[in-house]
Amino acid sequence: MRRIVNGHNHSTPSVTYATWNPSDKAAGITLSGSDLIATASNADIYAVRSTIGKSSGKWYFELTVTAAPANSTSHGVKNSTEVNTVLVGDTTNGYGYNDIGDKKYNGVDTAYGAAPVNGTVIGVLLNMDDGEISFRHNNTSYGVAFTGLSGTFFAAMSSGYGANEVTANFGASAFVYSVPAGYNSGLYT
């Protein structure tokens, strides 16, 4: 696409938004809806990463629980080394917000916010400039969940022994809630 600015012809860079990555998921995750809906089998622990990760910048995206949490779920971000057979936050490679409203890192659950239910929109605020992540539950902020993030992190959903489903909005369509000031609207390149 080309646009005219101050009488000069300029190219507008194209934007590619993230999806769930069909090449970076556990076998028990089924993707649908243009790879934005991740549905887990109830047989084991399964996870999936997004196609785009970030090591700098401030990024906002939404994960909507579209099948009520059953058993263990944890959603948030993880790096490329965390395997797709553990819940997000079960190791030092991921940071999650789980089905009982706790924040999760290195296998430790700590009280944080309200428990997600069917229809809950989890807003993820990934601030790689300051190495922080925060979560919102239906636009209610619980403050910074974790600090000290460094490296490249990808959006992630995980499910343990439950037919859980999450629909991601990485910015290709309108968000349910307003993007926080200073954050990029979505996860994109």
Secondary structure, DSSP 8 states (H G I E B T S, - for coil): -EEEETTEEEE-----B--EEEEEE-TTEEEETTTTEEEE-SSSEEEEEEEEEESSSEEEEEEEEEE---SEEEEEEE-TTS-TTS-TTSSTTEEEEETTSEEEETTEEEE-S----TT-EEEEEEETTTTEEEEEETTEEEEEEEE---S-EEEEEEEESS--EEEEE-SSS--SS---TTSEEBSB-
